[in-house]
């Protein structure tokens, strides 16, 4: 296993789980079409930043959703058309408007065509 992949795998294993109030659903997974969607229900007014990494840990890009209202389902769509078939890692970082701390959640996304 390349060193970067091992580092990313270890990082994913060591990160604490998201707070119980954070709920994320990335679908469809595995993705076979050109889009995937991240569904999220914030527990407080918040900003979401979603980053995507390849299997070697290389940053591919990010999107954000600002001004999300508490308890209201939010959906962020990802354009998968530029991605090759494979496994990718996503990182969702949430910052509540009233808090300086970040909540971070990691996950995997498989892309098959």
Chimera marker file (.cmm) of the C-alpha trace (Angstrom):
<marker_set name="trace">
<marker id="1" x="0.000" y="0.000" z="0.000" r="1" g="1" b="0" radius="0.5"/>
<marker id="2" x="1.477" y="3.423" z="-0.932" r="1" g="1" b="0" radius="0.5"/>
<marker id="3" x="2.456" y="5.634" z="1.993" r="1" g="1" b="0" radius="0.5"/>
<marker id="4" x="-0.195" y="8.289" z="1.217" r="1" g="1" b="0" radius="0.5"/>
<marker id="5" x="-2.987" y="5.704" z="1.126" r="1" g="1" b="0" radius="0.5"/>
<marker id="6" x="-1.771" y="4.199" z="4.383" r="1" g="1" b="0" radius="0.5"/>
<marker id="7" x="-1.630" y="7.657" z="5.975" r="1" g="1" b="0" radius="0.5"/>
<marker id="8" x="-5.182" y="8.453" z="4.848" r="1" g="1" b="0" radius="0.5"/>
<marker id="9" x="-6.443" y="5.051" z="6.050" r="1" g="1" b="0" radius="0.5"/>
<marker id="10" x="-4.845" y="5.595" z="9.448" r="1" g="1" b="0" radius="0.5"/>
<marker id="11" x="-6.291" y="9.102" z="9.668" r="1" g="1" b="0" radius="0.5"/>
<marker id="12" x="-9.772" y="7.798" z="8.898" r="1" g="1" b="0" radius="0.5"/>
<marker id="13" x="-9.424" y="5.089" z="11.546" r="1" g="1" b="0" radius="0.5"/>
<marker id="14" x="-8.264" y="7.523" z="14.232" r="1" g="1" b="0" radius="0.5"/>
<marker id="15" x="-10.771" y="10.312" z="13.709" r="1" g="1" b="0" radius="0.5"/>
<marker id="16" x="-13.556" y="10.457" z="16.276" r="1" g="1" b="0" radius="0.5"/>
<marker id="17" x="-17.074" y="9.909" z="14.984" r="1" g="1" b="0" radius="0.5"/>
<marker id="18" x="-19.214" y="12.947" z="14.306" r="1" g="1" b="0" radius="0.5"/>
<marker id="19" x="-21.387" y="14.293" z="17.061" r="1" g="1" b="0" radius="0.5"/>
<marker id="20" x="-24.554" y="12.262" z="17.413" r="1" g="1" b="0" radius="0.5"/>
<marker id="21" x="-26.625" y="15.228" z="16.219" r="1" g="1" b="0" radius="0.5"/>
<marker id="22" x="-24.843" y="15.391" z="12.831" r="1" g="1" b="0" radius="0.5"/>
<marker id="23" x="-26.497" y="13.196" z="10.229" r="1" g="1" b="0" radius="0.5"/>
<marker id="24" x="-25.017" y="12.712" z="6.730" r="1" g="1" b="0" radius="0.5"/>
<marker id="25" x="-26.232" y="10.510" z="3.896" r="1" g="1" b="0" radius="0.5"/>
<marker id="26" x="-24.208" y="10.334" z="0.660" r="1" g="1" b="0" radius="0.5"/>
<marker id="27" x="-26.199" y="8.637" z="-2.078" r="1" g="1" b="0" radius="0.5"/>
<marker id="28" x="-26.162" y="6.776" z="-4.378" r="1" g="1" b="0" radius="0.5"/>
<marker id="29" x="-23.131" y="4.906" z="-3.132" r="1" g="1" b="0" radius="0.5"/>
<marker id="30" x="-21.736" y="3.290" z="-5.184" r="1" g="1" b="0" radius="0.5"/>
<marker id="31" x="-22.462" y="5.963" z="-7.781" r="1" g="1" b="0" radius="0.5"/>
<marker id="32" x="-22.991" y="4.771" z="-11.332" r="1" g="1" b="0" radius="0.5"/>
<marker id="33" x="-24.139" y="8.031" z="-12.904" r="1" g="1" b="0" radius="0.5"/>
<marker id="34" x="-22.784" y="11.540" z="-13.104" r="1" g="1" b="0" radius="0.5"/>
<marker id="35" x="-23.990" y="12.806" z="-9.722" r="1" g="1" b="0" radius="0.5"/>
<marker id="36" x="-24.089" y="11.979" z="-6.038" r="1" g="1" b="0" radius="0.5"/>
<marker id="37" x="-25.848" y="13.916" z="-3.285" r="1" g="1" b="0" radius="0.5"/>
<marker id="38" x="-24.978" y="14.617" z="0.324" r="1" g="1" b="0" radius="0.5"/>
<marker id="39" x="-28.058" y="14.981" z="2.515" r="1" g="1" b="0" radius="0.5"/>
<marker id="40" x="-27.543" y="16.661" z="5.877" r="1" g="1" b="0" radius="0.5"/>
<marker id="41" x="-29.755" y="17.853" z="8.720" r="1" g="1" b="0" radius="0.5"/>
<marker id="42" x="-27.910" y="20.439" z="10.846" r="1" g="1" b="0" radius="0.5"/>
<marker id="43" x="-28.628" y="20.665" z="14.549" r="1" g="1" b="0" radius="0.5"/>
<marker id="44" x="-27.925" y="24.429" z="14.605" r="1" g="1" b="0" radius="0.5"/>
<marker id="45" x="-27.563" y="27.177" z="11.991" r="1" g="1" b="0" radius="0.5"/>
<marker id="46" x="-24.325" y="26.123" z="10.285" r="1" g="1" b="0" radius="0.5"/>
<marker id="47" x="-21.977" y="26.151" z="7.317" r="1" g="1" b="0" radius="0.5"/>
<marker id="48" x="-20.983" y="22.900" z="5.606" r="1" g="1" b="0" radius="0.5"/>
<marker id="49" x="-17.765" y="22.406" z="3.632" r="1" g="1" b="0" radius="0.5"/>
<marker id="50" x="-17.486" y="19.166" z="1.643" r="1" g="1" b="0" radius="0.5"/>
<marker id="51" x="-14.056" y="18.146" z="0.273" r="1" g="1" b="0" radius="0.5"/>
<marker id="52" x="-13.217" y="15.234" z="-2.013" r="1" g="1" b="0" radius="0.5"/>
<marker id="53" x="-9.944" y="13.263" z="-2.098" r="1" g="1" b="0" radius="0.5"/>
<marker id="54" x="-8.720" y="10.459" z="-4.338" r="1" g="1" b="0" radius="0.5"/>
<marker id="55" x="-7.511" y="7.114" z="-2.963" r="1" g="1" b="0" radius="0.5"/>
<marker id="56" x="-3.948" y="8.484" z="-2.687" r="1" g="1" b="0" radius="0.5"/>
<marker id="57" x="-5.170" y="11.303" z="-0.435" r="1" g="1" b="0" radius="0.5"/>
<marker id="58" x="-4.853" y="14.035" z="-3.090" r="1" g="1" b="0" radius="0.5"/>
<marker id="59" x="-7.317" y="16.910" z="-2.661" r="1" g="1" b="0" radius="0.5"/>
<marker id="60" x="-9.653" y="17.122" z="-5.672" r="1" g="1" b="0" radius="0.5"/>
<marker id="61" x="-11.954" y="19.991" z="-4.747" r="1" g="1" b="0" radius="0.5"/>
<marker id="62" x="-14.577" y="21.277" z="-2.353" r="1" g="1" b="0" radius="0.5"/>
<marker id="63" x="-18.022" y="22.805" z="-2.184" r="1" g="1" b="0" radius="0.5"/>
<marker id="64" x="-19.768" y="24.656" z="0.602" r="1" g="1" b="0" radius="0.5"/>
<marker id="65" x="-23.268" y="25.331" z="1.764" r="1" g="1" b="0" radius="0.5"/>
<marker id="66" x="-23.708" y="28.415" z="3.922" r="1" g="1" b="0" radius="0.5"/>
<marker id="67" x="-26.587" y="29.553" z="6.072" r="1" g="1" b="0" radius="0.5"/>
<marker id="68" x="-28.128" y="26.132" z="6.651" r="1" g="1" b="0" radius="0.5"/>
<marker id="69" x="-31.054" y="26.357" z="9.065" r="1" g="1" b="0" radius="0.5"/>
<marker id="70" x="-31.328" y="24.061" z="12.069" r="1" g="1" b="0" radius="0.5"/>
<marker id="71" x="-33.498" y="20.981" z="11.562" r="1" g="1" b="0" radius="0.5"/>
<marker id="72" x="-34.032" y="21.647" z="7.844" r="1" g="1" b="0" radius="0.5"/>
<marker id="73" x="-32.777" y="18.975" z="5.415" r="1" g="1" b="0" radius="0.5"/>
<marker id="74" x="-30.054" y="20.340" z="3.149" r="1" g="1" b="0" radius="0.5"/>
<marker id="75" x="-28.749" y="18.650" z="-0.022" r="1" g="1" b="0" radius="0.5"/>
<marker id="76" x="-25.433" y="19.293" z="-1.751" r="1" g="1" b="0" radius="0.5"/>
<marker id="77" x="-24.990" y="17.759" z="-5.235" r="1" g="1" b="0" radius="0.5"/>
<marker id="78" x="-21.617" y="16.515" z="-6.471" r="1" g="1" b="0" radius="0.5"/>
<marker id="79" x="-20.675" y="16.409" z="-10.154" r="1" g="1" b="0" radius="0.5"/>
<marker id="80" x="-18.911" y="13.061" z="-10.643" r="1" g="1" b="0" radius="0.5"/>
<marker id="81" x="-18.475" y="13.270" z="-14.425" r="1" g="1" b="0" radius="0.5"/>
<marker id="82" x="-14.776" y="14.306" z="-14.255" r="1" g="1" b="0" radius="0.5"/>
<marker id="83" x="-13.922" y="11.408" z="-11.925" r="1" g="1" b="0" radius="0.5"/>
<marker id="84" x="-12.518" y="8.085" z="-13.062" r="1" g="1" b="0" radius="0.5"/>
<marker id="85" x="-13.872" y="4.812" z="-11.751" r="1" g="1" b="0" radius="0.5"/>
<marker id="86" x="-12.567" y="4.126" z="-8.241" r="1" g="1" b="0" radius="0.5"/>
<marker id="87" x="-12.862" y="4.852" z="-4.543" r="1" g="1" b="0" radius="0.5"/>
<marker id="88" x="-12.822" y="8.406" z="-3.225" r="1" g="1" b="0" radius="0.5"/>
<marker id="89" x="-12.908" y="9.872" z="0.273" r="1" g="1" b="0" radius="0.5"/>
<marker id="90" x="-15.099" y="12.770" z="1.330" r="1" g="1" b="0" radius="0.5"/>
<marker id="91" x="-14.734" y="15.041" z="4.340" r="1" g="1" b="0" radius="0.5"/>
<marker id="92" x="-17.638" y="17.082" z="5.669" r="1" g="1" b="0" radius="0.5"/>
<marker id="93" x="-16.748" y="19.908" z="8.025" r="1" g="1" b="0" radius="0.5"/>
<marker id="94" x="-19.522" y="21.722" z="9.843" r="1" g="1" b="0" radius="0.5"/>
<marker id="95" x="-19.145" y="24.963" z="11.710" r="1" g="1" b="0" radius="0.5"/>
<marker id="96" x="-22.119" y="26.133" z="13.723" r="1" g="1" b="0" radius="0.5"/>
<marker id="97" x="-22.613" y="29.876" z="13.351" r="1" g="1" b="0" radius="0.5"/>
<marker id="98" x="-22.429" y="30.349" z="17.138" r="1" g="1" b="0" radius="0.5"/>
<marker id="99" x="-19.337" y="28.163" z="17.669" r="1" g="1" b="0" radius="0.5"/>
<marker id="100" x="-15.660" y="28.508" z="16.690" r="1" g="1" b="0" radius="0.5"/>
<marker id="101" x="-15.119" y="24.716" z="16.609" r="1" g="1" b="0" radius="0.5"/>
<marker id="102" x="-15.460" y="22.420" z="13.578" r="1" g="1" b="0" radius="0.5"/>
<marker id="103" x="-17.164" y="19.030" z="13.482" r="1" g="1" b="0" radius="0.5"/>
<marker id="104" x="-15.517" y="16.712" z="10.936" r="1" g="1" b="0" radius="0.5"/>
<marker id="105" x="-16.923" y="13.536" z="9.383" r="1" g="1" b="0" radius="0.5"/>
<marker id="106" x="-15.128" y="11.305" z="6.836" r="1" g="1" b="0" radius="0.5"/>
<marker id="107" x="-16.629" y="8.801" z="4.432" r="1" g="1" b="0" radius="0.5"/>
<marker id="108" x="-16.000" y="6.815" z="1.253" r="1" g="1" b="0" radius="0.5"/>
<marker id="109" x="-17.616" y="7.065" z="-2.147" r="1" g="1" b="0" radius="0.5"/>
<marker id="110" x="-17.270" y="4.426" z="-4.850" r="1" g="1" b="0" radius="0.5"/>
<marker id="111" x="-17.674" y="5.529" z="-8.474" r="1" g="1" b="0" radius="0.5"/>
<marker id="112" x="-18.478" y="2.806" z="-11.033" r="1" g="1" b="0" radius="0.5"/>
<marker id="113" x="-19.284" y="3.316" z="-14.690" r="1" g="1" b="0" radius="0.5"/>
<link id1="1" id2="2" r="1" g="1" b="0" radius="0.2"/>
<link id1="2" id2="3" r="1" g="1" b="0" radius="0.2"/>
<link id1="3" id2="4" r="1" g="1" b="0" radius="0.2"/>
<link id1="4" id2="5" r="1" g="1" b="0" radius="0.2"/>
<link id1="5" id2="6" r="1" g="1" b="0" radius="0.2"/>
<link id1="6" id2="7" r="1" g="1" b="0" radius="0.2"/>
<link id1="7" id2="8" r="1" g="1" b="0" radius="0.2"/>
<link id1="8" id2="9" r="1" g="1" b="0" radius="0.2"/>
<link id1="9" id2="10" r="1" g="1" b="0" radius="0.2"/>
<link id1="10" id2="11" r="1" g="1" b="0" radius="0.2"/>
<link id1="11" id2="12" r="1" g="1" b="0" radius="0.2"/>
<link id1="12" id2="13" r="1" g="1" b="0" radius="0.2"/>
<link id1="13" id2="14" r="1" g="1" b="0" radius="0.2"/>
<link id1="14" id2="15" r="1" g="1" b="0" radius="0.2"/>
<link id1="15" id2="16" r="1" g="1" b="0" radius="0.2"/>
<link id1="16" id2="17" r="1" g="1" b="0" radius="0.2"/>
<link id1="17" id2="18" r="1" g="1" b="0" radius="0.2"/>
<link id1="18" id2="19" r="1" g="1" b="0" radius="0.2"/>
<link id1="19" id2="20" r="1" g="1" b="0" radius="0.2"/>
<link id1="20" id2="21" r="1" g="1" b="0" radius="0.2"/>
<link id1="21" id2="22" r="1" g="1" b="0" radius="0.2"/>
<link id1="22" id2="23" r="1" g="1" b="0" radius="0.2"/>
<link id1="23" id2="24" r="1" g="1" b="0" radius="0.2"/>
<link id1="24" id2="25" r="1" g="1" b="0" radius="0.2"/>
<link id1="25" id2="26" r="1" g="1" b="0" radius="0.2"/>
<link id1="26" id2="27" r="1" g="1" b="0" radius="0.2"/>
<link id1="27" id2="28" r="1" g="1" b="0" radius="0.2"/>
<link id1="28" id2="29" r="1" g="1" b="0" radius="0.2"/>
<link id1="29" id2="30" r="1" g="1" b="0" radius="0.2"/>
<link id1="30" id2="31" r="1" g="1" b="0" radius="0.2"/>
<link id1="31" id2="32" r="1" g="1" b="0" radius="0.2"/>
<link id1="32" id2="33" r="1" g="1" b="0" radius="0.2"/>
<link id1="33" id2="34" r="1" g="1" b="0" radius="0.2"/>
<link id1="34" id2="35" r="1" g="1" b="0" radius="0.2"/>
<link id1="35" id2="36" r="1" g="1" b="0" radius="0.2"/>
<link id1="36" id2="37" r="1" g="1" b="0" radius="0.2"/>
<link id1="37" id2="38" r="1" g="1" b="0" radius="0.2"/>
<link id1="38" id2="39" r="1" g="1" b="0" radius="0.2"/>
<link id1="39" id2="40" r="1" g="1" b="0" radius="0.2"/>
<link id1="40" id2="41" r="1" g="1" b="0" radius="0.2"/>
<link id1="41" id2="42" r="1" g="1" b="0" radius="0.2"/>
<link id1="42" id2="43" r="1" g="1" b="0" radius="0.2"/>
<link id1="43" id2="44" r="1" g="1" b="0" radius="0.2"/>
<link id1="44" id2="45" r="1" g="1" b="0" radius="0.2"/>
<link id1="45" id2="46" r="1" g="1" b="0" radius="0.2"/>
<link id1="46" id2="47" r="1" g="1" b="0" radius="0.2"/>
<link id1="47" id2="48" r="1" g="1" b="0" radius="0.2"/>
<link id1="48" id2="49" r="1" g="1" b="0" radius="0.2"/>
<link id1="49" id2="50" r="1" g="1" b="0" radius="0.2"/>
<link id1="50" id2="51" r="1" g="1" b="0" radius="0.2"/>
<link id1="51" id2="52" r="1" g="1" b="0" radius="0.2"/>
<link id1="52" id2="53" r="1" g="1" b="0" radius="0.2"/>
<link id1="53" id2="54" r="1" g="1" b="0" radius="0.2"/>
<link id1="54" id2="55" r="1" g="1" b="0" radius="0.2"/>
<link id1="55" id2="56" r="1" g="1" b="0" radius="0.2"/>
<link id1="56" id2="57" r="1" g="1" b="0" radius="0.2"/>
<link id1="57" id2="58" r="1" g="1" b="0" radius="0.2"/>
<link id1="58" id2="59" r="1" g="1" b="0" radius="0.2"/>
<link id1="59" id2="60" r="1" g="1" b="0" radius="0.2"/>
<link id1="60" id2="61" r="1" g="1" b="0" radius="0.2"/>
<link id1="61" id2="62" r="1" g="1" b="0" radius="0.2"/>
<link id1="62" id2="63" r="1" g="1" b="0" radius="0.2"/>
<link id1="63" id2="64" r="1" g="1" b="0" radius="0.2"/>
<link id1="64" id2="65" r="1" g="1" b="0" radius="0.2"/>
<link id1="65" id2="66" r="1" g="1" b="0" radius="0.2"/>
<link id1="66" id2="67" r="1" g="1" b="0" radius="0.2"/>
<link id1="67" id2="68" r="1" g="1" b="0" radius="0.2"/>
<link id1="68" id2="69" r="1" g="1" b="0" radius="0.2"/>
<link id1="69" id2="70" r="1" g="1" b="0" radius="0.2"/>
<link id1="70" id2="71" r="1" g="1" b="0" radius="0.2"/>
<link id1="71" id2="72" r="1" g="1" b="0" radius="0.2"/>
<link id1="72" id2="73" r="1" g="1" b="0" radius="0.2"/>
<link id1="73" id2="74" r="1" g="1" b="0" radius="0.2"/>
<link id1="74" id2="75" r="1" g="1" b="0" radius="0.2"/>
<link id1="75" id2="76" r="1" g="1" b="0" radius="0.2"/>
<link id1="76" id2="77" r="1" g="1" b="0" radius="0.2"/>
<link id1="77" id2="78" r="1" g="1" b="0" radius="0.2"/>
<link id1="78" id2="79" r="1" g="1" b="0" radius="0.2"/>
<link id1="79" id2="80" r="1" g="1" b="0" radius="0.2"/>
<link id1="80" id2="81" r="1" g="1" b="0" radius="0.2"/>
<link id1="81" id2="82" r="1" g="1" b="0" radius="0.2"/>
<link id1="82" id2="83" r="1" g="1" b="0" radius="0.2"/>
<link id1="83" id2="84" r="1" g="1" b="0" radius="0.2"/>
<link id1="84" id2="85" r="1" g="1" b="0" radius="0.2"/>
<link id1="85" id2="86" r="1" g="1" b="0" radius="0.2"/>
<link id1="86" id2="87" r="1" g="1" b="0" radius="0.2"/>
<link id1="87" id2="88" r="1" g="1" b="0" radius="0.2"/>
<link id1="88" id2="89" r="1" g="1" b="0" radius="0.2"/>
<link id1="89" id2="90" r="1" g="1" b="0" radius="0.2"/>
<link id1="90" id2="91" r="1" g="1" b="0" radius="0.2"/>
<link id1="91" id2="92" r="1" g="1" b="0" radius="0.2"/>
<link id1="92" id2="93" r="1" g="1" b="0" radius="0.2"/>
<link id1="93" id2="94" r="1" g="1" b="0" radius="0.2"/>
<link id1="94" id2="95" r="1" g="1" b="0" radius="0.2"/>
<link id1="95" id2="96" r="1" g="1" b="0" radius="0.2"/>
<link id1="96" id2="97" r="1" g="1" b="0" radius="0.2"/>
<link id1="97" id2="98" r="1" g="1" b="0" radius="0.2"/>
<link id1="98" id2="99" r="1" g="1" b="0" radius="0.2"/>
<link id1="99" id2="100" r="1" g="1" b="0" radius="0.2"/>
<link id1="100" id2="101" r="1" g="1" b="0" radius="0.2"/>
<link id1="101" id2="102" r="1" g="1" b="0" radius="0.2"/>
<link id1="102" id2="103" r="1" g="1" b="0" radius="0.2"/>
<link id1="103" id2="104" r="1" g="1" b="0" radius="0.2"/>
<link id1="104" id2="105" r="1" g="1" b="0" radius="0.2"/>
<link id1="105" id2="106" r="1" g="1" b="0" radius="0.2"/>
<link id1="106" id2="107" r="1" g="1" b="0" radius="0.2"/>
<link id1="107" id2="108" r="1" g="1" b="0" radius="0.2"/>
<link id1="108" id2="109" r="1" g="1" b="0" radius="0.2"/>
<link id1="109" id2="110" r="1" g="1" b="0" radius="0.2"/>
<link id1="110" id2="111" r="1" g="1" b="0" radius="0.2"/>
<link id1="111" id2="112" r="1" g="1" b="0" radius="0.2"/>
<link id1="112" id2="113" r="1" g="1" b="0" radius="0.2"/>
</marker_set>
